[in-house]
Amino acid sequence: MKTEMPSSKSAADRKASCTPRPSAKEGDVRLSVIAVDPVTGMKKSRSGRWRAYSLAIVHLLMVGHFLHWLWAGSTLTPIEPSESVELIRRGEINMGLVFFGLALIATLILGRWVCGWGCHIIAYQDLTLWLLKKLRMRPKAFRTRFMIYIPLVVAAGWMFLYPLGARLWTMVQGHPAPEFTWHLMRTGFWDTFPGPVFACLTILVCGVVIIYYLGPKAFCTYGCPYGAFFGLTDKLATARIRVTDACKQCGHCTAACTSNVNVAEEVNLYKMVVDPGCMKCLDCVEVCPNDALYFGFGKPALGAKPARPPKQRRYDMTLAEEIVALFVFFATLVSVNGLYGQFPFLMSLGVACVVTFVCMKTARIFYARDVMLQKLRLKTGGKTRPQGVAHVVVTLLLVGLLIHSGVWRYHDILGGWVYDESIPNWQYDSAFVENASPEKLEKVAAGVHHYEACERWGLFGMADNHLRLGWLYLFTDDPGRAPGQMHKALAAYPDRADWWLQLAKVETHLGHLDKAREAFEKAISLETATREALFRKAGPVRLPISARIWVEWAGFHAAQGDFDSARPKLLNAVRFDPQDQLAIQRLNLLRSLEPQDFTQAVSDYREAIRDQPGLLVLRHNLAHALTISRRYDEAVEQYREALKIAPDSLLLRFDFGAVLIIRQDFEGLAREYEFILKAQSRDPEIIKLKAETALRLAVLYAGSGSVPDALRVLSIAIKTGSKEQQQRAKQMWQQLSRQPPPA
């Protein structure tokens, strides 16, 4: 039954009824002592101490995660919700996705407690608020109509919804969705994190500065993309802060809340807290003098109706000011995010929020009678104070810097678009430069213009842009400028093996083979040192960047006709990353290009198989090399071992059949080829392979006198083969049968 709050009590009676007092259970001899804040007269919250312990444990786990990586060389993928976007982009299931999923499930049941008790950014925000309170500087919460939707529409939209839309669009165009794979371990701890400097700056902006300007939990309210999902899920949670009839509407709960929730009003209207900003810190429960609040289960907030119309919300800006504020926010975010390749997205959100607040306060100095920045008076009675003048000057300097940053980002973004469209996966021929269309050359010229503008006007150099400009220079009339840009990038990051690889590829294209070889050797030297140090800690692990460097090094040798040097390098690439498709393709291609003396190839493949006996491409290539060397019994043995690894590989069975033909094992040949014909696939290459299999098998059946079987398999080639295969099948059909071939 709903109970109306009494309204006839005097202020003295209300104060007396809400004065914290000892409480005793029936039968107790001693009364429990309640700690009271001497300044506010409110009960002290014990929950804050336990929450501090919880957040301290979170930081200890973070440090332990990092130390484990230093010790072991590989560790769990970052337990960070932002990592879950890799499921959309690459189909990767990582620890970030696992954590985010479990956190959402927990929120669905218990509400938004993961934020309050397990978020490191919350810890910094609450610590900042605690210090400001100690300095008697509790910041006022900034309240707006529209900016409250930034976490969902802008932050979560950019981080999660935009990649999802892009993925769905590619699927509509016919591209397959990525296959789901597990990626629970990682060797590169910082691969998706900003460096230590910008990690600290992110904490400073999102955990400290924003609290002073926009109030408690300001980043959660106006910037956090994960909080947007937690806030939506919280609406369905059955566990909430609820109230009993003992509530006297003293307001202590609202005063204690650090999540900007008007707890007293909400429990009065709904009998529970429905605001999704509630992070279940339990401070309100602890400070209630009448023990009227509790954390319990019941109806969710979604669909809850108030007992009476709630009070009209008051906002800190007019509607016109909010529209201007949104423009300032988006302009700042676009100008800052990714600036000089350094500013991470979360930090950029925090900067945009603070800049928007500061700019709107500055604007008010020009038309409002009184302006305050927290407890600092900028303008009083129509007169601007000295601190107000200083605030205007600093803001104008800040705006000028942001305009400069915006112009730089404009050129950076447009240059990046041109680069992404113009530079394909580089190979060692120059046809894509020589055959470039006039439209493409025009785009490249625009890209060069934008990147040169970045280099000319930027306050800092950007190594990535030097690399990109170097690639684009290859399309111009003066491609010799490309290595200079590469060296500028390497001057900033001389230990980047992958960048030395890019320099090597550019020098190769320009015909500077000696310089290319030097760059390759430098890349290999850096890669080897890093890999060996990692292997000593973690043992053999998958290393895609190592594989790519060795693939390109092998390609350099193969382009010079040095197949003997290329083969072992490709074997290294496959060993470092068995999933590298380019390494596998080039290793298979090398089979058909290298000389007919396969003695060394057999030795190389056997040595590689000792390291990785379960790698299919090595077994397949060894079997092929043994076949070419006429060591058929050994080849059969290797094909059978390979089929244990990949029994469904049709290409493997097709090649195995060729060896069985030589050995005149027609029964085994028929078994392998019939397996291929029964396989179902829409892959054009597989369909072509099946037609060729049918033609070979028809010859076998016809030679053994089994004409019906020969006609049966020929019909498959006639229906599915290429025009040339169909013609061959029809000719054979006419030789075996008096009936016309099927249409």
N, C-alpha and C positions, 0 to 999 in steps of 0.2 A: 504494500500500500504506500502510495506517495505521501510524504509528510511535508507540509509547508514550513519554511523557516519562520520562527517567531519574529515579529517586527515591533512588538510593543515594549520590549525591554529597553531600559535606559542604557546609556553608554557605559555607566559604571557597572550595571548588572552584566552587560555583555563582556566587559573586560574581566570581571570577576569569574565569569563562567569559563573564560578561555585562558585563565592563568594556569600555567603548568603546575601540576601538583603530583605528589607521590601517589602511586596506585598499589593496591594490595589485593591479592586474591583471598577468597574466603578460607580461613584456617591459617593464613600466614601469620607469623609472629612479628617479623620485621618488615618494614616498608622499604620498597626500592627507592634509591636516590636518583633523581632526574637531574642531569646536567642542564643548566640554563645559561644562555648567552647573556653576559652582563650588559651588553650594549643594546640588544634588541628585546631582551626579556623573553625570547623564544627558546624552546627546547633545542638542544644541539642534536644534529643528525649523526647517528652512529654509522649510517649507510655510507656517508662520504668517505670514512676511513676504509671500510671494506672495499669500496669501489676503487680507491687509490691502490690498495693491495692488488686488486684484480688487474688494473691497468699496468702496474709495475711488473706483474708476472708476464703480461703481453710483451712488454719491452724486453724482458729477460729471454723470452722465447725468440724474439726477433734477433737479439744479439747471438743467441745460441745457433740460430739458423745460419747466420753469417759465419760464425766461427767453424761450424761444421763444414761449410763450403771451403774455407781456408785449409782445413785439415784434410778433408777427403778429396777435394778437387771437383766433386759434384755433389749436389744436394737436391732437396725437393724443389720443384718449381715454386716461384713466389706465391705465398698464400695471400694473394691480393685480388680483390674482385675484378679489377681492370683486366687481369689475365684471361678472364672467361670469354672475352671477345674473340680469342683465338679459335674457339669452337666454331664461330661463324666464318672466320677468315680461312682457316686451314683445317678445320675438323679436329683440332687438338683438344683432348680432355686433360686438363692440368689441375694442379692443386688449387689454383685460384678459383676455377669453376666449381670444384668440389666444395670448397669453403663457402662460396657465394650461395650455392644451392642449399647447403645445410643451414646457412644463416637465414635464408628466406623461409625454409620449412620451420625453423625455430620461431621466427617472427610470426608466422601464420598461426602458431599456437600460443606463444607467450608474449607476443608483442615485440616492440622495438628495443629489446634489452641488449642485443648484440652491440648496438651503437654505444649505449651508455656504459657498458661494462667491458667491452673488448676492442674499442677503436683507439688507435694511437693518436689520431688527430684530435679526438675528443679529450684525450689526456692533456695535450698541450693547451687546448682551449680552456679547460677547467683549471689548469695550473695558472694560466694567465689571469683568469677571472679571480682566483683565490689571492694572487699577489696584488691585483688592483684593489680588491676589498681591503687588504691589509693596509694599503695606502689611502684608504677612504675614497676610492675612485671607482665605485661600481658603475660600469657603463650602462647607458639606457639602451634597450633593445630598439632597433630600427624596424619600423613596420611599414610595409608597402602593399599595394594592391596586386601589382603585376610581377615584380621581381621574385616573389615567392615561388613562381613557377619555373624559374631558371634551372633548378636542379633536374626537373623532369624533362622540360621541353628542350633546353639547350645542352646541359651537361650529359644527361643520360641519352638524349637524342643523338648527340655527336658521337659518344663513345660506343653506344650499343645499337641504337635504332638505325642510324645511317649505314653502318657496315651490314646490318641485316637486310636493309633495302637494296644495297648494292649487290649483295649475294643473291637475293631473290631475282633481281633484274638479270643477272648473268644466267641464272637457271632458266628464266623465261626465254632467253635468247638461245638456249640449247646447250649451254655449258653444264657439265655434270656437277653435282654438289660434291664437296670434298668428303672423302671417306673418314669416318671417325677413327682416331688413333689415340692411344694413351701416351701422354707426355708428362709423367709425374716426376721425372728427374731432369736436372739441367746442369751443364758444366759452366755456362756463362752466367754468373749470378747477376751481373749488372746489365744484361742484354736489353731488358725492357724498362730499366730504371734510369732516371737522370743521374748524372754524376754526383759525387758527395757534396760539391758546392751548391748545386741547385736543389739537391734534396734538403739541405739545411735551409736554403732560402724559401723553399716551399713550406717548411715547418714554420719559419718566421712569419711568412705572410698569412698562411691559412690557420695557424695556431696561435699567433700572438697579435700581430698588427690589426687584423680584421676584428678581433674582439674589442679592442679599444674604440674603434670607430662604429661598428655596427651592433655591438652588444654580445651577450652570452650566446654560445652555440651559433655564432653568425655564419660560419662556413657551412655548417650543417643545414642552416636555413636557406642560404642563398647560393651555395655552390656545389654541395656534395652530390654526385650522380648516383652513388649507391644508396644514399639516404632516400632518394626519390622512390626507388623500388621498395625499400623497407617501409617507407611511409604509406605506400599504397597497400602493401601486404598487411600492415598493422591494422587497417580498417576491418580486416576479417578475423583478427585475433580474439579469442574468447577470454584470455587472461588480461585484466586491465586493473588500473587503480579504481577502486569502488568505494562507496561511502555507506555508512549506517545512519540511523536517525540521531546519533549523538552529535552530529555536526552542528556547530553554532555559528558558522560563517565568519570566523575570526580573521581569515585571510592569511594565517601563518603559512599555509601550504603554498599559496601563490608567491609569497615573499621568499620562500626557501627554494622554489623551483629555479633551476638554472637552464631550463629548456624553453623559456618564454611562454609557458602555458599558464593560463588563468585557471588554476585548479579549482579554486573556490567557486567560481561561476559555473564551471562545467559540471562539477558534482551536484551543484544546486539544480541545474537544468536537466541533466541526463542521468544522475545517480552514478555516474562514472566519468572518467576522463576519455574524451573521444578525439582530442587533438592528436594527429599522427606525429606531431613533434615530440610527444612524451616518450622519453627514452628509458622509462622504468628505473630511474636512479633511486627511487624510494625515499628521497629526502622529504617529500611531502608527508609520507606515511609516518616517518620518524618524528617530525616536528609537531604533528597534530596534538594539541594539549588534551583533547578528549578521546584520543585513540579511535577517531571516527573513520579514518581512512584505512584501507587494507588492499592488498594485492590478491585478487581472486578471480575465479572463473564465472562466466555468465554470458549474457548476450553480447555479440560483437558491436562495434561502433557503427558499422555500415547499416544505414536505415534507422538509426536511433533518432527519436523525435524529442525536442525539448519540452519541458513542462510548461514553459511560457516563452514568448518571443525573446531571444537574446538581445542584449544591448547592442546598439549600433557600433561597429568597429571604428576606431579612430586611427587615422593614418598620418604619417609624418610628412607627406607631400600631397599637393593638390593633384588632380587628374592631369592637368597640363604638365606639371613638373614630372610626373611619373613617365609620361610619354617621352619627354626630353631625356630623362634618366635612362630609359631603355636604349635610346640612340647612343648615349655616351657609353653605356655598358658594352653594346655590341661593337662599337668602333674601337674601344679599348681592347676588347678580347681579340678581335681580328688583328690588331696592330701588335699585340704582345705575344700571342700564342705561337710558339715556334720561332720567335725572334732570334736571329743569329744561330739557329739550329739548337738552341739551348733551353728556352723557356718551356717547361712542361705544361700540359693542359690544366692540371689542377691548380698549379701556381698561378697560371694566367687567369683562371676564374677568380681566384682570391684577389689578384691585382685589379681586375676589372671591377669587382664589387667595391673595393676601397676607393679607387679612382672615381667611380660614379658618386659615391657618398661625398667625397671631398669636393668634387666639382659642383654638386648641387648646393652644398653649404656655401661655397664661394659665390655662386650665382645669387643666392639669397642676400648676400651682403649688399648687393646693388639695388635691391628693391624692398627688402623687409625692414621693419623698424628694429627688431631685436633678433639677434642670431647667436646661438650658443653651440659650441662643439663639446658635447658632454658637459663638464663643469667650467669650460673655458669660454668666457664671453668675448665674442668677436665683434659684436655691435650692440650698443645699448642706447635706447632712446633716440634712435636715428643717427647716432654718431658712431663711426667706425673706430674701434680701439686699435692701438698699435699692433696687438697680436692679430687683429683682423686684417690690417694692411700686410703684415708679414705672411699671413695665410693666403692672401690674394696673389702676392708676388710668387710664392712657392708654387701655387696652383698653375699660374701662367707658365712658369718654367716647365712644370710637369706636362702641361698640355702641348707646349712646343716640342718637347722630347717625344711625346706620343705621336704627334703629326709626322715628325721625322721617321719614327719607327714604322708608322703606317705606310709611308711612301716606300721605305725599304722593303717592307713585306709585300707590297703591291708588285714590285719588280721580282722579288723572290718567288712568289706564287706563280706568276705568269711564266717566268723562266723554267720553273719546275714542270709546268704543264707541257711546255715545248719539249723539254728533255725526255719526259716519260713517253711522248709520242714518237720521238725521233731516234732514240738509241735502242736498238733491239739487242737480243742476246748475242754478244759479239762472237764472231768466228774469225778465222785467219785469212779469209778472202776479203777483198775490198770492193766486192760487187755492190754492196748496199750503199757505198759512198758514190761510186762511179755512175750507178744507175738511178741516183736520187732524182725524183721528179722536181720540176720548178716549184711546185706548191710546197714540197717538203723543204727545199732550200730556202724558200721565203720564210717558212716557220722557223727554221734554224737561225736565220739572220735575226729574227725577232727575239729568239731565245738568247742569242749572243748579246744583243742590245740590253736585255733585261739583266743578265748576269754581270755584264760590264758596269751597268749602273749601280748594282749592289756593291761591286768591288770599289767603285769610285766614291760612293757617298756613304758607305757603311762606317759606323764608328769602330767596328771590329771586323776582322776577316772571318770568313766561314769556309772551313776546309772542304766541306761537302760541295759547296758551290764552285770551288776551284776545280774539283774533279769533274763536275758536270760541264763546266765551261771548257775544260780540256777536251772532252769528248765532242762537244759541239764544234770546236775549232776544226776538227777533222773534215767537216763538211764545207769549210770556207776555202777561200783562195790561198790562205796561208796556214796550212795544217801544222806547220812547224812550231806554232805557238802552243800546241797542246801539251808537250812534255813540261814546259815551263809552269803551266797551271798545276800539273800533277806534282811537281816538286814543291810548289808552295803549300799544297795540302800536306805533303810528307814532312815538310819542315815543322808543321804543327804536331803531327802524329807520326814520328819516324818508326814506331814499333808496330804499325798496322800492316800486317802481312798481306791482307786483301788489297790494300791500296798500292803496295809495291807490285802486286799482280796486275792491277789496272795500268800502271805505268808500263809494265812489260808488254801488255797487249797493244798499247798505243805505239810503243817503239817498234813492235813487230809490224804493225800496219805501215809505219813510215819507212820500213826497210832498214832500220837501224838494228840489225840483228845482234851485234856485239853488246849494245846498250840494253837490248831486250834480255839477252842472256844474263847480264849483270843484275837486272831488276828481278828476273825469275829466281836467280840464286839467292838474292837477298830475301825474297818472299819465302823461299823454301827454308832458309836458315832460321828466320823468325818463327815460321810455322813449326819446324822440327823442335826448336827449343821449348815452345809452349806445349806442344803435344807430349813430348817426353816427360816434362814436369808433371803434366796432368796424368799421364799413364802411371807414373810412379806412385801417385796418390790413389787414383780411382781405378786403375787397370784399364783394359781396352773398353772404350766407350765410342759411341757414334759421334763423329766430328765432321759435319757437312762442310765447314770452311776449309778444313785440311783436304778433304776429298776434292773440292773444287780447284784448289791450287795445284794439286798433283795432276788433275785432269788437264788443266791448261798447260802445264809443264810438259806433259806427254804430247799434247796437241802441237806444241811448238816443235818438238823433235819429229813427230810424224810429218809435219808440213815440210820439213827438210829432207824427208825420205829416210830418216833414221829410225826404222821400226824396232830394231833391237833395243834401243834406249827407251822408246815409247812404251813398250809392253810392260816392263816392270813398274813403271810409274803409274800406269793405269791399274795395275794390280794393287799398288799401294792405295790408290784412290778408292777402289772397291773395298779394300780392307778397312779403311778409315770411316767409310760410310756405305754399307751394303745397299742402302736404298737410293743411292745417287744414280738416277736413270741415265744421265749423260755419260757417266763413267761406264755403265753397263753397255750402252749403245756403242760407244767408241771402242770398247774392248771387243765387242762382236764384229764391228766393222774392220778392226785390225786383222781379224782372221782372214778376211778376203783380200787384204792389201799386202800383207807381208810375204816374203819369199817362201818357197816351198820347203825349206829346211826347218822342220818344226822341233828339232832336238832340244834347242834351248827353250822353246816355248813350253814343251812338256815339263822340263825341269822347273821353270818359273811357276807354272800352274801347280805342280805338286808341292812346291815350297809354300805357296800361298794357301793351299788347302790345308796344310798342317796347322796354320794359324786359325783358319776359319773353315772347318770341314763341312759346315752346314750351308755354305753360300752357293746357291744354284749356278750362278754365272761362271764360277770357277770350275765346277764339275763339268758343265756343258762345254766350256772351251777346251778343257783338258781332253774330254772325249773326242771332240772334233780334231784336236791336234794329233791324238793317237790314231784316229782314222786316216788322216792325211799321211801319217808316217807308216801306214799299213800294219799297225799293231792292233789288229782287229779284236783279239780276245780281251786285251786290256781296255779297248774302247767300249766293248759290250759291258764289261764290269763297271766302268765309270758311268755309262748311261743308266745302268740299273741303280747305282747309288744315287744318281741325280733324280731318278723317278721316285725314290723314297722320300726325297726332299719336296718334290713338286709333282705328285702323281697326276695332276690335272693339266700339266703343261703340254699343250698340243704340239707346239714347235719342237719340244724335246722329243716327243714320240715320233714326230715326222723324221727328224734327223736320225733317231735310233733305227727307224725302219730302213734307212739307206744302208746302214752297216749290216742289218740282217739280210738284205738283198745280196750283199757281197758274200756273206757267209752261207747263203742259200738256205737260210732258216725261214722257209716260206710260212710255216705255221705261226712262228713268232711274229713275222711281218704282218700277216693277216690280222692277228690279234691286236697289234698296235694301231694299224690303220683303221680297223673297224671301230676302235675306241674313238678315234678322231672323227669319223663320220657320224657317230651318235651324239657328239657334243653339240649343245645348243648355244649359238652366239650370233649377235647382230654385227659384230666387228667385221668391217670389210676385209681386213687382212686375214682374219680367221676363215671367212667364207671362201676367200681365194685359196687358202691353204687346204681347206676341205675338198675343193674341186680338184686340185692337183693330186691330193691323196687318192681321190676316187679314180683318176686316170691311171695312176700307178697300180692301184689294186686291181683295176679291170684287166690290165696286162697280165698280172699274176693269175687271176681266175681263168682268163681265156687260155693261157698257156697250160693250165692244169686240167682243162676240159670242162670247167664249170661255167658254161656259157650263161645260164640264168643269173648266177651271182655277178658275172661281169656286166650284164645288161642292167642289173639292179643298181650297181654303183655308178655306171655310166649315166643313168638317169639323173643322179644327183649332180654330176658335173654339168649336164645339159641345162638343168634348172637354175643352178646357182653360180656357175663359173663365169669368167669373163668371156668376151666374144671369141678370143683365140682359144680358150679352153673348151668352149661350147663347140667350136668347129672341129677340134681334135676329137671330142667325145662323139660327135655325130658321125665322123668318118669311121671311127672304130665300130660304132653301132651298126653301120651299114655293112661292114665286113663280117660281123658276127650274126646278123639277123636279116631276114628277108622283109621284116616289117619296117616301115618308116620310123625314124627316131621321134620321140615325143616332142611336142612343140615347146 
